[in-house]
Amino acid sequence: MTTATGTATFAAPVVATHGAGDPNAPLVVLLHGRGSTEQEILGLASHLPQGVEYAAVRAPIAEGGGFAWFANRGIGRPVASSLEATMAWFRAWLDSVAPAGRPVVLIGFSGGAAFAGGLVLADPSRFAGAAILYGTLPFDAGVPLDRSRLANLPVFVAQGESDHVIPRELLDRTWAWLHTESGAPTVGRRDASGHGLTQATVRRLAAWAAERLTHVSVEGAAPVGPQRDVVWHSIEGGRLPHRAGPSPEVHWDIPQQQQSQNAPQPLQERLFERVSALTGVQGGPSHISVPGARAFTLPGGAGPDECYLVPGVREFAHLHPAHDGSLHLALPAAYAADLVAHGWGVPHPWAGTRLAAGFVMLFGPRTEDELETVTAVVTEAHSFASGSRTA
């Protein structure tokens, strides 16, 4: 059996599997790199969560021994036509084994990482998550790279500081895009290794995969990408404006902190006073944030748990210490995606895994106008937490 796609003809996929044989169980697809095989990468499955079906797919192009759509002497730039054809071949197989409703997570290593990235960028809502391991996204290959394309889609990215297989500029570009413009809740890991998985990275990958699959099984998958029909009742006209200028720098690891363009302290205090004056709000130290962060709790809040950072104490937002000035707050996932798309914040790295999908950082206000917008956003979070509004 062969599949013709455009000018390319591929044989039927060769797939090695491991784990649950239940066709309704989550499916994790492992994609190997150049010089490897589907049997080799399938060995990773024994270190990953159980109760899941793993499928390692043999690359359809023999040259290079992997998912080899690379030009320019293999430096990591996919040939667009070849990538498009290979993705269509893969999707035909995937649709036959994972119909709508079955969660699918992609884990790609090296060349397989570029393929996983291409698949996710081409159709983000098809997948429940993606891990980009020691590889690059397929830049300049014709896949969409618009801002917030991966909003609400958790991503794990791992890189080696001494990797000499993938060019450093492509690794850095992948890292930066995923942590900023993609809108994805991104867990990043960098270590001193070269082009290969370390035990520490495998352990963190396993934890991330378990957390993501558990979240999907309990909460379901949030809508992915920019949301077009979000109405902000606390903002005149109902639409969130775009934040002016480039985004501030944000620390990529935990604790998540705003590192530049920080709000002047007088504006921070005025924001704190405004939010504290909202109906039913009580203050005090945050139950989840760094020392010095001030919580906004709503003891009588009747909103669903997704509208709280700490549901047990009804903490729906907190303001970080003065050197930072940003906030964390909980919003319905569609609103969090809209906030990120308009440049007002970034998702928390654990959103959609350990934390609610709408757990988001809101940048501190730099000006009087921004104080109005930031106050309106927190007011919206308060309305959802109080139970007076539903998404």
N, C-alpha and C positions, 0 to 999 in steps of 0.2 A: 504493500500500500504506500502510495506517495501522495504528497500534498503539493500542489502548484500554487505559488503565491507570487504574482507579478511575473518576473523573469526567472525566479528561483523555484527549484523543485526539491523538496525535502522528503526523506523517508519518514515513516511513522515514528513517533518518539520512542526512544528506548528509556524506560523508567525503572529505577530501582526503588523499592519501598521499604519502610520500617515502621513498626508500631501498629497502632489501632487499625483494624480493618473495617471499622464502621464508616460507611459512606457519609454519615452526618457529622462525624468528628471533624474538628478543625484540621485544615490541611496546611502544612508548612512545606514549601517548595525550596529545595536546595539547588543552587546554581553554581557550578564549579568554574574554575579559572583555567587559563592557558596552561597546558602541560599536565592537567589533572583529568580525573574521570568521575563519572557519577557514583561509582562504587567508593572511591576515596572520600568524596565529600559526604556520602551517606554515613560514614563513621562518626560524623559530628552529631548525628541524631541521638546516640546513646548518652550524650552529655546534656541533652535538651529535655524539656518537659515531657512527661509521659501522658498517655491518654490522647495522644495526637497522632495523626498519620503524617509521615514524612515521605516525600517523593523527591528523588534526585533525578534530574532530567539530563540525559546525554546531549551535549551540544550537537546541533545538526551539521555543523561545518567541520570537517575533519582537519583541515589545515590549522596548525598551531595547537591542536589537541584540546581546544576549549571553545568557549563562546567567542570565536575569533572574528569579530567584524572590524578589526582595527587596521587602519592605514598608517602611513608615515612611520614605517618600521616598528609598528607595535607600541607606539608611545601612548596609546590610550584614547585615540580619537576615532570613534566609530564611523564607518561609511554609512551615510543616512539610508540609502536604498537597501543595503544589506540588513541593517538593524530593523527597518520597517518590515521587511519580508520575514525575518526570523521571529519578530514579535507576533505577527499574524499567525505563523505556524504554531507558536507556543499557545496563543490564545485559543486556537481551535482545539488543542488538546485539553487545556485547562477547563474550557466550558463543558467538555464531555465528562470530566471527573468531578467538577466542583460547580454545580449549578447555583443560581442565585440563592443566597441564604446561607451557603456554607462558607465560613470565614477562611480566608486564604492569606497567609503571611509569606512573604518572599525573603529568603536569606541568600545573598549573593557574595561570593568571594572573588576578588580581583576582576577578571573579565566578566565573571558572573554578576559582580556588583554593578557594572555598567548596564548589563542586560536587565537586572532587577530594577535599576533606576529608570531605564527607558520604559519598562512596562508600567511602573507606577506613575510616571509623569504623563504617559499617554492616556491612562484611564485610572485616576486616583481612587475613585469610588469603588472600583472592582476589588480592592485589597484592604485588609485589616491592619496591615503594617508592613514595614520593610526594613531589612538590615543591610547596610552598605559596608562591607568589610574589606578593608585594604584595597580600595578601588576608587574609581571616579564615576561621577554621573556622566551620561553621554552628551556632554556639551557639543554644540555645533553639529548635531545630528538630526535636527528638525523636530525634536520633541518639545512640547510647550514648557516654558520656564517662567510663566507669568507669576507675579507676586501672589503669595498665599495659595498657590495651587494645591499645596498639600496640607492646608489648614485642617486640624482635627485628625490627621493621620499620623500616628506615632512612628518615629523612625529611630533606628539605632545606627550609629556610625562609629566605626573603629579604624584607627590608623596607626601606623608605626612611624616614629620620628626618624628612623634610619631606613625607611623604605626607599630602595633605589630602582625598583621595577616600574612603579608609576611615577611620572614626573611630579616633583613637589608642587609646581604651580597648579596642576590639576587636583591634587589632594587638597591644597589650600582653598581652591575655588569651590570644591565640593563641600568642604567643612563650612566655609563661610555662607554659602547659599542655603544649606540645610538649616543652619542656626539663625538665619536672618530672613531672607526673602521668601523661603519656602512656606513659612507659616506653620510648619510641622512641629509638634512637640518632639524635640530631638534630644536623645540621650547620646552624648558623645564620650568616647574614650580614646585617649592617646597614651601610648607608652613608648618605651625606648627600643622596641623591637624593630625588626626589618619588615619584610613582606611575608608575614606569617602570623597565624593565630597564636596567642599566648594563653596559658591556662587561666590567667586572671580575666582576659577578655572573654573567653568561653564561659566562665562562671557568670560574668555580668550579662552576657548575651542570653544565657539560660534564664536568668532572673527576669530580664526584660520581656522575653517571650512568654514566660509564665504569667507575669503581671498583665500583659496585653491580652492574652487569651482568656484569662479569668475575667478581666473587665468586660470584654465583649460578650462572654457567656452570661454575665450578670446584668449588665447595663445595655447591651446592644451597641452597635456602631453608630457614632455620631455622623452627621452629614459632613462630607469632605469638600474642601475648597471654599472659595468666596461664596457668601450667601446673598442672594439678590433681593429677598423680600423681608429683610429685617427692619422693623419699625421701632425707633427709639422714642417712646412716649415722653421722655423727659427732655427731648431736644426739639426745638421749633422746626417744623417741617418733617420731623420723624427720621431724618437721615443724618448719620454721623459724618462730619466734615473730615477731609484729609488733614492729617497733622503736617505742618509745614517743615520742609527741610529733611535732611537725612535722619535715620534712626540713631538713637544713642547706642553706645557700646553697652552690652549686657554680658555679665560673666556667664559662661556657658555651663559651668558646673554648679553644684549645690553648695552653699545657698545662692540662689539666683539673685543678682544685684544689678542695679543700674549704675554704670560706671562713668558716664559722661552726660552732659546737658542736664545736670541735676537741678531740681527745683530750688529756687531761693527759699531759705528757711521761713521768711515771713509768709510766703504763699503756702508752704506746707502747713503752717499753723492755722491759717485761715481755712484751708481745706479741712483740717481736723475739726475745727469748730463747726463748720457747715454740716459735715457728716454726723457729728455727735448730736446735732440738733434735730436730726430726722426722727420721726416718730418711733418710740420704743427702743432707740439705740442706747446701749451701755458701752462704756469703755473698759480699759484694763490691759494688762500685758497679753500679747498674742499667745495662743495655745499651740502654735505651730511654727512660728517664725523665729528669727534671730533675737537675742536679747536687745531690748530697747524698742522693738516693734510694738505699736499700739493697736489693739484689736477694736473692731466694731462688731459687737454682738447684738443679737435680737432675740432675747429670751422667749418672747411670745411669737416668734416667727412660725408661720404655718406652711411655708414653701417646702418643696421637695428637697431631699438631701443634696441633690446636685447643685443647689443654690447656696451651699455653705462650704467654706474651706474646712471647717471642723463641725460636722453636723451635730455631734453630741453636745456642744456648748453654743450652737447657733452663731458661730463666728463666720460672718459672710464677707468680711474684708479686713485688711489691716494695713497700716501705714508704716513703712520701714523707717529706721532711724535717719536723722538729719543728713548724714553724709551721703545717703542714698536718695530718699524722698519719693521713691516709687511706691506703688501699692500692689498687693495681691488681692484679687477678689474672685468670687465665683459667679459665673453667668451661665445661662443656657448655652449649650455648645454653639448654636448658630450665631448668637450674639458675640461670643468670644471670637469666633472666626471673623465676623464683620469688624470687630475692634482691631484685630491684627491686620486685616486687609487694608484698613484706613490709616495704618501707621501709628496707632496709639499704644501699642504694646506688643508683647510676644507671649506665646503660650508657655506655661511652666513645663520644664522637661518631662515631668511625670504625669502631665495631663493625659487622661485616657489609659493610663497604666495603674499607677498607685493612687492617683487622685482623679477627681471628677474631670470629665472632658473639657468643661468650661473654666477650669482653674487657669487664670491668666494674670500676667503682670501688666499693670497700667502705668505708663510713664508719668512721672511727676510733672506738674504744670510749670512752664517757664515764664508765662506771661499772664496778664489778667484775662485775656480771651481764653487761654488754655485752662485757666482755673475754672471758668464757666463750663467748659466741655468736660473736664475731668470730674467736676462735681456732678454733672448730669449723668455721667456713666455710673458713678457710685450710687447715685439716686436710683437708677434703673436696677442695679443689683439689689438695693434695699427693697424695691417693690416686689421683685421676684422672691426674695427671701421672706418677705412678710406674708406672701400668699395672696397678695392683692392683684397679681398679674400672672398670667401663664404665657409661655413662649408661643 
